[in-house]
Amino acid sequence: MKMHSPPHPGEVLKELCLEPLELSVTRAAEALGVSRKTLSAILNGRAGISPEMALRLSQAFGTSAESWLNQQMQYDLWVTEQTVGKLDVEKLSAA
């Protein structure tokens, strides 16, 4: 089932992981072994969750790497669907 306008995984990370633990971006970045700039870009939706980051998040927050990657894939697919639009199937069968 497709989600309508899924949140960026960075938003989920902020709301469900960092805020409940009262972690600052600086402290979370240090714990994850990444730069503050890298984590900030993810939290602000300017960068996606890579497989490496997914592993770091899964270890830090007791989640699965697959769940982070799935969130990223769902978000990316939704964004792409907004820009690509629908194909004209009739043109395909007329070719």
Z-matrix of the N, CA and C atoms (Angstrom, degrees):
N
C 1 1.449
C 2 1.530 1 108.86
N 3 1.297 2 116.50 1 125.66
C 4 1.452 3 120.75 2 -178.77
C 5 1.520 4 110.89 3 -78.17
N 6 1.297 5 113.66 4 143.97
C 7 1.456 6 120.88 5 179.30
C 8 1.523 7 109.13 6 -94.52
N 9 1.295 8 116.69 7 141.72
C 10 1.452 9 120.93 8 175.68
C 11 1.516 10 108.29 9 -85.75
N 12 1.305 11 116.69 10 121.11
C 13 1.451 12 123.84 11 178.15
C 14 1.533 13 112.22 12 47.85
N 15 1.338 14 117.52 13 67.06
C 16 1.461 15 119.67 14 -179.93
C 17 1.528 16 111.00 15 -65.56
N 18 1.315 17 117.67 16 150.60
C 19 1.465 18 119.45 17 178.36
C 20 1.528 19 110.71 18 -71.81
N 21 1.302 20 115.43 19 152.06
C 22 1.464 21 119.96 20 172.88
C 23 1.531 22 106.49 21 -66.48
N 24 1.332 23 118.73 22 141.67
C 25 1.464 24 120.43 23 -179.78
C 26 1.527 25 113.53 24 -56.52
N 27 1.325 26 117.07 25 -27.23
C 28 1.465 27 119.61 26 177.09
C 29 1.516 28 112.20 27 -63.82
N 30 1.322 29 116.23 28 -34.99
C 31 1.464 30 121.00 29 177.08
C 32 1.535 31 110.17 30 -66.27
N 33 1.327 32 115.61 31 -41.52
C 34 1.467 33 120.59 32 177.56
C 35 1.518 34 109.89 33 -63.76
N 36 1.320 35 116.48 34 -44.67
C 37 1.461 36 121.70 35 179.01
C 38 1.519 37 110.90 36 -57.91
N 39 1.315 38 115.82 37 -45.39
C 40 1.465 39 120.03 38 -179.03
C 41 1.532 40 111.40 39 -64.62
N 42 1.339 41 116.08 40 -50.50
C 43 1.462 42 120.53 41 -173.21
C 44 1.532 43 114.44 42 -74.45
N 45 1.335 44 116.96 43 -35.09
C 46 1.466 45 119.21 44 -174.71
C 47 1.522 46 114.74 45 -101.26
N 48 1.318 47 117.02 46 -16.60
C 49 1.467 48 119.26 47 -177.48
C 50 1.526 49 113.46 48 -117.14
N 51 1.318 50 116.69 49 -52.97
C 52 1.468 51 118.61 50 -175.03
C 53 1.518 52 113.22 51 -76.56
N 54 1.331 53 116.75 52 -49.02
C 55 1.470 54 119.63 53 -176.71
C 56 1.534 55 113.57 54 -61.26
N 57 1.347 56 119.19 55 -46.25
C 58 1.477 57 118.34 56 179.72
C 59 1.536 58 113.06 57 -61.09
N 60 1.329 59 116.15 58 -31.12
C 61 1.467 60 120.25 59 179.30
C 62 1.521 61 112.41 60 -91.03
N 63 1.338 62 116.31 61 0.52
C 64 1.455 63 122.94 62 -177.76
C 65 1.525 64 111.99 63 53.18
N 66 1.343 65 114.92 64 42.67
C 67 1.455 66 120.73 65 178.84
C 68 1.519 67 110.31 66 -90.18
N 69 1.302 68 116.80 67 131.85
C 70 1.465 69 120.79 68 173.63
C 71 1.525 70 108.23 69 -77.35
N 72 1.298 71 116.16 70 163.13
C 73 1.464 72 120.31 71 177.55
C 74 1.528 73 109.37 72 -61.28
N 75 1.304 74 116.74 73 -42.42
C 76 1.469 75 121.39 74 -179.68
C 77 1.521 76 111.02 75 -60.60
N 78 1.313 77 116.84 76 -48.60
C 79 1.468 78 120.93 77 -178.17
C 80 1.522 79 111.25 78 -66.33
N 81 1.328 80 117.13 79 -42.35
C 82 1.463 81 120.71 80 179.06
C 83 1.525 82 110.66 81 -64.07
N 84 1.330 83 116.73 82 -42.12
C 85 1.464 84 120.51 83 179.45
C 86 1.532 85 110.56 84 -61.60
N 87 1.313 86 116.21 85 -42.83
C 88 1.472 87 120.07 86 178.15
C 89 1.520 88 110.79 87 -61.05
N 90 1.329 89 116.86 88 -45.24
C 91 1.463 90 121.41 89 -179.10
C 92 1.532 91 111.91 90 -65.30
N 93 1.328 92 115.92 91 -34.23
C 94 1.462 93 120.22 92 -179.84
C 95 1.528 94 112.61 93 -82.53
N 96 1.323 95 116.60 94 -12.81
C 97 1.462 96 120.60 95 -179.60
C 98 1.512 97 113.40 96 75.65
N 99 1.343 98 115.94 97 32.11
C 100 1.467 99 121.52 98 177.70
C 101 1.520 100 108.34 99 -127.47
N 102 1.313 101 115.90 100 167.61
C 103 1.459 102 118.84 101 178.71
C 104 1.532 103 110.12 102 -75.82
N 105 1.322 104 114.42 103 157.02
C 106 1.459 105 120.05 104 176.47
C 107 1.522 106 109.84 105 -61.15
N 108 1.325 107 116.05 106 -38.46
C 109 1.460 108 121.72 107 179.87
C 110 1.534 109 111.04 108 -61.14
N 111 1.312 110 117.23 109 -43.01
C 112 1.469 111 121.77 110 179.29
C 113 1.519 112 110.95 111 -63.09
N 114 1.322 113 116.75 112 -48.56
C 115 1.464 114 120.20 113 -178.91
C 116 1.522 115 110.76 114 -66.21
N 117 1.314 116 117.47 115 -40.13
C 118 1.452 117 121.09 116 179.13
C 119 1.529 118 111.00 117 -61.16
N 120 1.328 119 116.91 118 -40.58
C 121 1.466 120 120.95 119 178.82
C 122 1.525 121 110.90 120 -61.95
N 123 1.309 122 117.24 121 -39.25
C 124 1.470 123 121.07 122 177.62
C 125 1.524 124 109.93 123 -67.57
N 126 1.310 125 116.69 124 -48.65
C 127 1.467 126 120.74 125 -177.51
C 128 1.527 127 112.35 126 -61.79
N 129 1.320 128 116.77 127 -29.81
C 130 1.464 129 121.46 128 -179.26
C 131 1.525 130 113.09 129 -95.79
N 132 1.339 131 116.76 130 9.38
C 133 1.457 132 120.89 131 175.41
C 134 1.511 133 114.94 132 73.61
N 135 1.324 134 117.64 133 16.01
C 136 1.462 135 120.75 134 179.52
C 137 1.524 136 111.96 135 -93.33
N 138 1.323 137 117.48 136 -10.97
C 139 1.469 138 122.60 137 178.21
C 140 1.514 139 107.94 138 -141.32
N 141 1.305 140 115.06 139 155.09
C 142 1.461 141 120.49 140 -178.93
C 143 1.524 142 112.19 141 -98.75
N 144 1.311 143 114.21 142 176.44
C 145 1.460 144 121.97 143 177.59
C 146 1.526 145 108.06 144 -88.00
N 147 1.309 146 116.84 145 116.46
C 148 1.466 147 121.81 146 177.46
C 149 1.534 148 108.44 147 -85.42
N 150 1.327 149 117.75 148 165.59
C 151 1.473 150 118.98 149 175.17
C 152 1.533 151 112.31 150 -56.76
N 153 1.324 152 116.66 151 -38.90
C 154 1.472 153 119.29 152 178.72
C 155 1.525 154 110.91 153 -64.24
N 156 1.326 155 116.90 154 -45.09
C 157 1.467 156 119.86 155 179.02
C 158 1.521 157 110.26 156 -64.74
N 159 1.318 158 116.84 157 -37.76
C 160 1.465 159 120.24 158 178.55
C 161 1.528 160 110.71 159 -59.53
N 162 1.327 161 116.81 160 -40.57
C 163 1.471 162 120.08 161 177.15
C 164 1.523 163 111.34 162 -66.10
N 165 1.317 164 116.55 163 -42.34
C 166 1.468 165 120.04 164 178.77
C 167 1.537 166 110.69 165 -61.44
N 168 1.338 167 115.95 166 -44.36
C 169 1.467 168 120.18 167 -179.94
C 170 1.525 169 111.58 168 -65.85
N 171 1.318 170 116.17 169 -39.52
C 172 1.462 171 119.21 170 -179.10
C 173 1.533 172 110.65 171 -63.96
N 174 1.315 173 116.70 172 -40.29
C 175 1.461 174 120.36 173 178.53
C 176 1.531 175 111.80 174 -69.37
N 177 1.310 176 116.15 175 -40.58
C 178 1.464 177 120.43 176 -176.56
C 179 1.521 178 113.03 177 -72.08
N 180 1.337 179 117.12 178 -35.84
C 181 1.459 180 119.47 179 -172.20
C 182 1.528 181 114.32 180 -116.47
N 183 1.331 182 117.09 181 8.77
C 184 1.455 183 120.37 182 176.08
C 185 1.521 184 113.39 183 66.40
N 186 1.315 185 115.44 184 34.72
C 187 1.465 186 121.11 185 178.46
C 188 1.526 187 107.58 186 -113.28
N 189 1.319 188 116.55 187 -177.56
C 190 1.463 189 118.45 188 176.09
C 191 1.524 190 109.52 189 -100.32
N 192 1.314 191 115.13 190 146.53
C 193 1.461 192 120.03 191 176.07
C 194 1.524 193 109.58 192 -61.87
N 195 1.327 194 115.88 193 -36.47
C 196 1.464 195 120.77 194 -179.59
C 197 1.520 196 111.84 195 -60.93
N 198 1.320 197 117.42 196 -35.98
C 199 1.466 198 119.39 197 -179.56
C 200 1.522 199 111.04 198 -65.73
N 201 1.324 200 117.49 199 -38.44
C 202 1.469 201 120.83 200 178.25
C 203 1.521 202 110.79 201 -68.76
N 204 1.332 203 115.91 202 -42.77
C 205 1.466 204 119.46 203 179.38
C 206 1.525 205 111.15 204 -67.29
N 207 1.324 206 117.15 205 -36.11
C 208 1.463 207 120.53 206 177.95
C 209 1.530 208 110.32 207 -65.62
N 210 1.316 209 117.30 208 -42.08
C 211 1.468 210 119.98 209 176.75
C 212 1.523 211 110.63 210 -59.40
N 213 1.339 212 115.90 211 -43.06
C 214 1.461 213 119.81 212 -179.55
C 215 1.523 214 110.36 213 -64.76
N 216 1.347 215 116.38 214 -42.87
C 217 1.461 216 119.83 215 -179.63
C 218 1.520 217 111.16 216 -63.52
N 219 1.331 218 117.62 217 -42.66
C 220 1.461 219 120.92 218 179.30
C 221 1.528 220 110.68 219 -63.02
N 222 1.316 221 116.48 220 -42.04
C 223 1.460 222 120.95 221 178.72
C 224 1.530 223 110.41 222 -64.27
N 225 1.337 224 116.54 223 -48.49
C 226 1.464 225 120.53 224 -178.98
C 227 1.526 226 111.17 225 -61.40
N 228 1.325 227 117.21 226 -41.94
C 229 1.452 228 121.12 227 179.82
C 230 1.524 229 110.69 228 -63.48
N 231 1.321 230 117.20 229 -43.38
C 232 1.463 231 120.55 230 179.53
C 233 1.534 232 110.67 231 -62.59
N 234 1.331 233 116.86 232 -45.46
C 235 1.467 234 120.70 233 179.42
C 236 1.523 235 109.99 234 -61.13
N 237 1.316 236 117.08 235 -43.47
C 238 1.460 237 121.20 236 -179.69
C 239 1.517 238 111.24 237 -64.63
N 240 1.328 239 117.02 238 -40.64
C 241 1.465 240 120.38 239 177.75
C 242 1.525 241 111.52 240 -60.33
N 243 1.322 242 116.87 241 -32.50
C 244 1.461 243 120.46 242 -179.98
C 245 1.526 244 111.33 243 -70.09
N 246 1.319 245 116.46 244 -31.99
C 247 1.460 246 119.52 245 -176.53
C 248 1.526 247 113.07 246 -91.91
N 249 1.323 248 117.72 247 -33.11
C 250 1.463 249 121.30 248 -176.93
C 251 1.520 250 111.15 249 -79.62
N 252 1.312 251 116.78 250 -41.11
C 253 1.456 252 119.92 251 -178.16
C 254 1.516 253 111.48 252 79.03
N 255 1.297 254 116.30 253 -166.01
C 256 1.462 255 122.00 254 -176.62
C 257 1.520 256 110.66 255 -99.65
N 258 1.320 257 114.84 256 144.18
C 259 1.457 258 121.13 257 176.29
C 260 1.520 259 109.62 258 -80.55
N 261 1.295 260 115.99 259 150.13
C 262 1.456 261 121.71 260 175.10
C 263 1.523 262 107.20 261 -87.75
N 264 1.320 263 116.88 262 97.25
C 265 1.462 264 122.93 263 -175.31
C 266 1.535 265 111.05 264 -62.67
N 267 1.310 266 117.42 265 -32.10
C 268 1.462 267 120.16 266 179.25
C 269 1.525 268 111.39 267 -61.30
N 270 1.315 269 117.66 268 -35.08
C 271 1.465 270 120.80 269 177.90
C 272 1.523 271 110.72 270 -66.43
N 273 1.324 272 117.27 271 -32.78
C 274 1.459 273 120.44 272 179.46
C 275 1.526 274 110.86 273 -67.71
N 276 1.325 275 117.13 274 -42.37
C 277 1.461 276 120.02 275 -177.47
C 278 1.528 277 111.70 276 -76.64
N 279 1.317 278 119.08 277 -19.64
C 280 1.462 279 122.87 278 179.93
C 281 1.523 280 111.78 279 -82.39
N 282 1.321 281 116.47 280 -15.77
C 283 1.473 282 120.42 281 -176.53
C 284 1.509 283 113.35 282 -72.24
